[in-house]
Amino acid sequence: MNQNKLIVISPYPPRNSLHGSKYSAIASYAKNTINSIRKSNQKTQFIVIADILDEKEIYKENGDIVCRVWRRNSPSIFFEILKIILQNAKSKKVLFEFEFGMFGGNKILILIAPFFLLLLRILGKEVYLVNHSFISSSQEVSVQLEIGKSRFIMRFYDIGLKILYLLLVRISDKTIVFEESMKSNMVKSLKVSRDKIVVIPHGVEDNRKIIDKALAREKLNIPQDEFIILCFGFLIWYKGSDWLIDTFSDLSTKGEISSKIRLIMAGDFSKIHRKDKIYQKYVVETENKLRRSREHIEFTGFIPEDRIDLYFSAADLIILPHRVLISASGPFSFAISHKKPFILSSALNGYALNKDFRTSMHVNNIHEDEVFFDGRGEKDLGKLINYYYSRPESLKKLSNLSVNLLSERAWFRIGRKYYETIF
């Protein structure tokens, strides 16, 4: 019996878990991708070359071979990955889940990545790059990198980013991105053929456990009469975590939103960037903001996998306050999975370029100003929060947007697109 084989290089969740990784959100994405491709073709066998959690180990899980052989920030990362690839010489196809922090904070390792992919091509492998983020200009993240005061350094970063992405895309057989806006930006910036880049939307789990809101709140000790806004995921500058804390606290303190409205920051600071001095400074400043705002804002820390559904089920509204669109959002997919209403910062209006998003907004008669708020000032956010707090019928209409997107982005559909692209 002929069997399709696929090598997957990615961070990966702990054994028998899906969202148990404390280091990388792409760990769960990689596992969902594997599971969904398997549903499209049961004959596919996967060899996952994953990050070490405690110690090196190789084991079987759901028929897949998981090789935990590379450690973040280690100079031997690519050597360890290559050893497994050479041991599986008959496996010709490689899926590489790429994001900047996947190998830790050592930026040199990211610079080596394109040349490693070139080596794989020389060895006769087909390489499929899943590009989880795209930074077209360092200006987008200049504050996070603390390079905004030097035009020379920003120019240096811009050239480096362009060369890095250009090499990755040209060396790979296909590059997979999640948003039409990301594809358009890459084609324009890198001057590459549109045929080299494939858009496959971020998959949505259609089997999440949706718990009765009252019961979920009881288990989480959340008052039943409060209006809960949930911001889920790692706290970091480009996601606007600190901006949201400041803005929501100001709105509450000034009485511009009801005292019955509460924000839950459900997530923790990124462990990948913990050793980065710039991020350490951000963590200290944001923790201080949270302490000052605890009357209006709850900070949960890391959410274990078995409590994710509780928080989404307990929420009235999901918010994504991103400062910049450089990647698709796992928390956004969770909102869709739980059929929750959501509001997004104007930085994410590129999401509306995807056909399924545009169609769903049209079907539900939802205008962009009912979904997107200005992520630079508090007035627009306060107006939108009050709008949905006082209009349950509008909140229900917004929920229908998630319902429609869930139908289009369910993982079994996404898995079929991956299978067709790779095989």
Secondary structure, DSSP 8 states (H G I E B T S, - for coil): ----EEEEES----TT-SS--SS-THHHHHHHHHHHHHHH-TT-EEEEEEE-SSS-EEEEETTEEEEEEE-TT-TTHHHHHHHHHHHTTT--EEEEEE-TTTT-S-HHHHHHHHHHHHHHHHTT-EEEEEE-B--S-GGGGHHHHT-TT-HHHHHHHHHHHHHHHHHHHHHSSEEEES-HHHHHHHHHHHT--GGGEEE----B-TT-----HHHHHHHHT--TTSEEEEEES-B-GGGTHHHHHHHHHHHHHTTSS-TTEEEEEES-B-STTTT-HHHHHHHHHHHHHHHHTTTTEEE--S--GGGHHHHHHH-SEEEE--SS--B--HHHHHHHHTT--EEEEGGGGGGGGSHHHHHHHHHTT--GGGTEE-TT-HHHHHHHHHHHHS-HHHHHHHHHHHHHHHHHHBHHHHHHHHHHHH-
